[in-house]
């Protein structure tokens, strides 16, 4: 019954977004012809790579760890980012036993002891390929929004620190500032993997206690809606605390984030955040329908936080060649980019940039819709 209810809720949410999207459809005269900025998470490889992504109007690069790479970044006008992966809680997130079982089924097994380097490489390669086949066989979303009917069948298969409560917020702020301090060339800080491993909440005893205290303090019942409000509120609070700390250190630093893993009960919550650039998944690695892509993109374009008017909510599009999902074709990517343009968006966040650049057909499509005009 819970799976059915979850599917109905997801369908109702998408229906509402499609209705908003239909109201926001632009005429051909209003519709942007192409994207004027592309944000990404990518390490700077070499000058040839820099030249190719600069041609796509890519704005930022990471992995600028040598004077030579810094010179390349400056030559092409890239923002240089420091990367923060995950929150900085005092404990790892705790899931329900059945959720741990899902992770064990679809994650990488524990590394056996006693192998030499060659054996370990061979074992790791075999296990990684086997995992890819398992993910592919069920259409696993891998941290993105699961397909309808699979909402209770998936978790993110990576252990992450908790983000709930004042200690987690304080530790996360320290982590963000440490990343900035460790990258003196950075004029941008990017955040990723700040979310709940089970896409909903943490079940650690400390988090349970904080949730119960919140209910008691506000005279609230333990309902799904109140649970959602509390744990989404904690997710928003830790993100905004990290943003505030970076801006207090240096107001000129650009802050950005990709909202990942998904928060299932409200996938598009960027209107609550303060980051300068917020990538919200509108076209995931899996093939989504035109209706869903247009609806999510329209939400990003239409709902800007009134209290944070400079915030840019940017549709996020993903492409991979790593084999764990059905690979998109150039026609798929072109369809998705057109769906996003239909929403009025003129900026996107794109990932994985290495896969895009190394596939001539995919790169050609991005060049068509993101490339600089002659």
C-alpha positions in Angstrom: 0.0 0.0 0.0 2.9 2.4 0.8 4.4 1.9 -2.6 1.0 2.6 -4.2 0.5 5.7 -2.1 4.0 6.9 -3.0 3.4 6.3 -6.7 0.1 8.2 -6.5 1.7 11.1 -4.7 4.5 11.3 -7.3 2.0 11.2 -10.1 -0.1 13.9 -8.5 3.0 16.1 -8.0 4.0 15.7 -11.6 0.5 16.4 -12.8 0.5 19.7 -10.8 3.9 20.6 -12.3 2.8 19.8 -15.8 -0.2 22.1 -15.3 2.2 24.9 -14.2 4.5 24.0 -17.1 1.6 24.4 -19.6 0.8 27.8 -18.3 4.4 28.8 -18.7 5.0 27.6 -22.2 6.7 30.2 -24.3 6.1 31.3 -27.8 8.8 30.7 -30.3 9.7 34.4 -30.1 10.1 34.2 -26.3 11.9 30.9 -26.2 15.7 31.1 -25.8 17.5 29.9 -28.9 20.3 28.3 -26.9 21.9 28.3 -23.5 24.2 31.2 -22.6 25.9 29.5 -19.6 26.8 26.0 -18.7 27.8 25.1 -15.1 29.4 21.8 -14.3 31.3 19.6 -11.9 34.5 18.7 -13.8 38.2 18.5 -13.2 40.4 20.5 -15.6 42.3 18.0 -17.6 44.5 19.8 -20.1 44.3 22.7 -22.6 42.6 20.7 -25.3 39.8 19.8 -22.8 39.6 23.4 -21.6 39.2 24.6 -25.2 36.4 22.1 -25.9 34.4 22.9 -22.8 35.0 26.7 -23.2 33.3 26.3 -26.6 30.2 25.1 -24.8 30.1 28.2 -22.6 31.2 26.2 -19.5 31.8 28.6 -16.7 33.7 26.7 -14.0 36.3 24.0 -13.5 37.8 22.2 -10.5 41.0 20.2 -9.9 43.1 23.3 -10.6 46.0 22.0 -8.5 49.1 23.2 -10.5 50.3 26.6 -11.7 50.0 25.3 -15.3 46.3 24.4 -14.8 45.6 27.8 -13.1 47.1 29.5 -16.1 44.8 27.5 -18.4 41.8 28.3 -16.3 42.6 32.0 -16.4 43.2 31.9 -20.2 39.7 30.6 -20.8 38.0 32.7 -18.2 36.8 29.8 -16.0 35.7 30.2 -12.4 37.8 27.9 -10.2 35.8 26.0 -7.7 36.6 24.3 -4.4 34.5 21.1 -4.0 32.6 20.1 -0.9 31.2 16.5 -0.9 28.6 15.8 1.8 27.8 17.4 5.1 30.0 17.2 8.1 28.0 15.5 10.7 29.3 13.8 13.9 28.0 10.4 12.8 27.1 8.5 9.6 23.4 8.5 8.6 21.4 5.5 9.8 18.8 3.8 7.6 16.1 1.2 8.4 17.2 -2.4 8.2 15.3 -3.0 5.0 17.1 0.0 3.5 20.5 -1.3 4.5 19.5 -4.6 2.7 18.8 -2.6 -0.5 22.3 -1.0 -0.2 23.9 -4.4 0.3 22.1 -5.8 -2.8 23.0 -2.9 -5.1 26.2 -1.5 -3.7 29.8 -2.8 -3.9 30.6 -5.7 -1.5 33.2 -5.3 1.2 36.8 -5.7 0.0 38.2 -9.1 1.0 41.4 -9.3 2.9 44.7 -10.9 1.8 44.7 -10.1 -1.9 47.8 -8.8 -3.6 47.4 -5.6 -5.8 46.8 -7.5 -9.1 44.2 -9.8 -7.5 42.5 -6.8 -5.8 42.3 -4.9 -9.2 40.8 -7.9 -10.9 38.3 -8.5 -8.1 37.3 -4.8 -8.0 36.8 -4.7 -11.8 34.7 -7.9 -11.8 32.6 -6.6 -8.9 32.1 -3.2 -10.5 30.9 -4.8 -13.7 28.5 -7.1 -11.9 27.1 -4.1 -9.9 26.6 -2.2 -13.2 24.6 -5.1 -14.5 22.4 -5.2 -11.4 21.7 -1.5 -11.6 21.0 -1.7 -15.3 18.6 -4.7 -14.9 16.2 -2.8 -12.7 16.6 0.8 -13.9 18.2 1.9 -10.7 18.3 5.7 -10.3 21.6 5.8 -8.3 20.6 8.7 -6.1 18.3 10.4 -8.5 14.5 10.3 -8.4 13.4 6.6 -8.7 11.0 5.6 -11.4 7.4 5.4 -10.4 6.8 2.3 -8.2 10.4 2.1 -7.1 10.3 4.8 -4.4 10.7 2.2 -1.6 13.2 0.0 -3.6 16.2 2.3 -3.8 18.7 4.1 -1.7 22.0 5.9 -2.5 24.6 3.2 -2.2 27.2 5.5 -0.6 27.6 6.0 3.2 27.4 9.7 4.1 27.6 11.8 7.2 24.4 13.0 8.9 23.2 16.6 8.3 20.6 16.9 11.1 21.0 19.2 14.1 23.2 22.1 15.2 26.4 19.9 15.6 26.0 18.8 12.0 25.5 22.3 10.8 28.6 23.6 12.7 30.7 20.7 11.4 29.5 21.3 7.9 30.4 25.0 8.0 33.9 24.0 9.2 34.2 21.6 6.3 33.1 24.2 3.8 35.5 26.8 5.0 38.3 24.3 5.1 37.7 23.4 1.5 37.9 27.1 0.6 41.0 27.6 2.6 42.7 24.6 0.9 42.0 26.2 -2.5 43.5 29.7 -2.6 42.8 30.1 -6.3 39.1 29.3 -5.9 36.5 32.0 -6.5 33.6 29.5 -6.3 32.5 26.7 -3.9 30.4 23.9 -5.2 28.4 21.5 -2.9 27.2 18.0 -3.8 25.9 14.9 -2.1 24.3 16.9 0.7 21.1 14.9 1.3 19.7 11.8 2.9 20.9 8.4 1.8 17.4 6.9 1.8 16.0 10.1 0.2 13.9 10.9 3.2 15.5 11.2 6.6 18.1 9.8 9.1 17.1 7.2 11.8 20.1 7.8 14.1 19.0 8.0 17.8 20.2 11.6 18.0 18.1 12.5 14.9 15.1 10.7 16.3 15.5 12.7 19.5 15.7 16.0 17.7 12.7 15.1 15.7 10.7 14.2 18.8 11.8 17.4 20.5 10.7 19.4 17.5 7.2 17.8 17.6 6.8 18.4 21.3 8.1 22.0 21.2 5.6 22.8 18.4 2.7 20.7 19.7 2.7 18.6 16.5 1.7 15.0 15.9 4.0 12.5 14.3 2.6 12.5 10.7 4.3 12.0 7.4 3.8 15.7 6.6 5.4 16.9 9.8 8.3 14.4 9.4 8.9 15.7 5.9 8.8 19.3 7.1 11.4 18.7 9.8 13.9 16.7 7.8 13.6 19.0 4.7 14.0 21.9 7.1 17.2 20.4 8.4 18.4 19.9 4.8 17.7 23.5 3.9 19.3 24.8 7.1 22.6 23.0 6.6 22.9 24.2 3.0 22.1 27.8 3.9 24.5 27.7 6.9 27.3 26.7 4.6 26.4 29.4 2.0 26.3 32.0 4.8 29.7 31.0 6.1 31.3 31.2 2.7 29.8 34.7 2.1 30.8 35.9 5.5 34.4 34.8 4.7 34.3 36.5 1.3 31.1 37.9 -0.3 32.5 37.7 -3.8 32.8 33.9 -3.7 30.2 32.2 -5.9 28.3 29.4 -4.2 26.7 26.6 -6.1 25.1 23.2 -5.5 23.6 20.2 -7.2 20.6 18.9 -5.2 21.7 15.3 -4.8 20.6 12.8 -3.6 16.9 13.5 -4.3 14.6 14.5 -1.4 11.7 12.3 -2.5 8.9 14.3 -0.9 9.9 17.5 -2.5 12.5 16.9 -5.3 12.6 20.6 -6.3 13.4 22.6 -3.2 15.9 25.1 -4.6 13.4 27.9 -4.0 14.3 27.5 -0.3 18.0 27.9 -0.7 20.5 30.8 -0.9 23.2 29.5 -3.2 24.0 31.7 -6.2 23.6 28.8 -8.6 21.4 25.7 -7.8 21.4 22.8 -10.2 18.1 20.9 -9.9 17.8 17.6 -11.7 15.4 18.0 -14.7 16.9 15.3 -17.0 18.6 12.5 -15.1 20.8 9.7 -16.4 17.7 7.7 -16.9 15.4 8.6 -19.8 12.6 10.8 -18.4 9.5 11.8 -20.3 9.2 15.1 -22.1 6.4 16.1 -19.8 8.5 15.5 -16.7 11.5 17.4 -18.1 9.4 20.4 -19.2 7.5 20.5 -15.9 10.6 20.3 -13.7 12.4 22.9 -15.9 9.4 25.2 -15.8 9.4 25.0 -12.0 13.1 26.0 -11.9 12.4 28.9 -14.2 9.2 30.1 -12.6 9.7 29.7 -8.8 12.5 32.0 -7.7 12.9 32.6 -3.9 11.5 36.1 -3.3 13.7 36.6 -0.3 16.8 35.6 -2.3 16.3 37.4 -5.6 19.8 36.8 -7.0 19.5 33.0 -6.7 19.6 31.2 -10.1 17.8 27.8 -10.2 19.3 26.0 -13.1 18.0 22.8 -14.7 20.5 19.9 -14.4 21.1 17.4 -17.2 23.1 14.2 -16.9 24.9 11.9 -19.4 27.2 8.9 -18.7 28.9 6.1 -20.5 29.7 4.1 -17.4 27.2 1.4 -18.3 24.9 1.3 -15.2 21.9 2.7 -17.1 20.6 2.7 -20.6 22.8 5.1 -22.5 21.2 8.2 -24.0 21.6 8.8 -27.7 22.4 12.1 -29.3 18.7 12.3 -30.3 17.7 11.8 -26.6 20.1 14.6 -25.5 18.7 17.0 -28.2 15.2 16.3 -27.1 16.0 16.9 -23.5 17.8 20.2 -24.2 14.8 21.4 -26.3 12.5 20.5 -23.5 14.5 22.6 -21.1 14.7 25.5 -23.5 10.9 25.3 -23.8 10.7 26.3 -20.1 12.6 29.6 -20.7 15.8 28.5 -19.1 18.9 30.0 -20.6 21.4 28.3 -18.3 22.0 24.6 -17.4 24.2 22.5 -15.2 25.6 19.5 -17.2 27.4 16.4 -16.0 29.5 14.3 -16.8 31.5 16.6 -18.9 34.2 14.1 -19.7 31.6 11.7 -21.2 30.1 14.6 -23.2 33.4 15.8 -24.6 34.6 12.3 -25.5 31.5 11.4 -27.5 31.6 13.3 -30.8 27.9 13.0 -31.4 26.9 14.1 -27.9 29.4 16.9 -27.9 28.1 18.1 -31.2 24.5 18.3 -29.8 25.8 20.3 -26.8 27.8 22.5 -29.2 24.6 23.2 -31.2 22.6 24.3 -28.1 25.3 25.7 -25.8 28.1 26.8 -28.2 29.2 30.3 -28.6 27.9 32.2 -31.6 30.4 32.8 -34.3 
